[in-house]
Amino acid sequence: MNTTPDTTTTVGNGGDFGPEQAAALLGQTTQQARRKFQPSPPWLLVTRAVMVLAALGAIWLSVRGQHPYRGPTAADIPVLVAFIAVNFAATVGIRRQATAGVSGRSRFSQGEITVLVLAFAAAVVAMAGLRAAGVDFATYPTSVLVVPGLAWTVLMAARANWRGLATGLAIVVIGIVGAFAGPAGAWAVAAVGLCVMLLGSAAAIAWQQRA
């Protein structure tokens, strides 16, 4: 039975391998490499944007009329916990699949992961301490974003990852702007700000993949 030889067979037998085949192979390889080293595909970022807008927006709707502000109600806590759990599971699962068998700077080192975890933990501990001391800013939900955002920005700058750097700066800005919106309004700032940031990242990645 006669079959049409593929590119590899043709080249191995001394056949022709023209510029068109070379360009097609290069384009295919480049596209596969981009997908392999991109742990957050656009569809995942869009999904996370919708989730964060729905979860934090629902909490804002429940706290906006509180006078004085008492924080999320018992009914809001399961919504927030569910969002964090689903977002974490989806992110870890997609990242593990995308970086399977990949080593080098495309993966975070143990030291970088430790820095990010400690930054978030330090922010939570600091806000808890300030809240116990009666500092109003500590009750704002966006206040916990500033320190992790700065840590992410520094790591991305060290990696020369400019899109990641922009994401870190956006998180810091959201945290600061939320401080001027009040404890209830900060939930709306977080919902809209994080949603816009994620949609912007998705658009940037999609544009880069199409370029």
KACOR-V335048 format. One record per run of one state. SS is the DSSP state (H for helix, E for strand, C for the rest). FROM is the first residue (numbers start at 1). TO is the last residue. Records with the same first field share a line. If there is no record, write none. Layout:
BEGIN
SS->FROM-TO + FROM-TO
END
This chain:
BEGIN
C->1-6 + 13-18 + 38-41 + 64-73 + 99-109 + 133-135 + 140-140 + 159-161 + 179-181 + 211-211
H->7-12 + 19-37 + 42-63 + 74-98 + 110-132 + 136-139 + 141-158 + 162-178 + 182-210
END
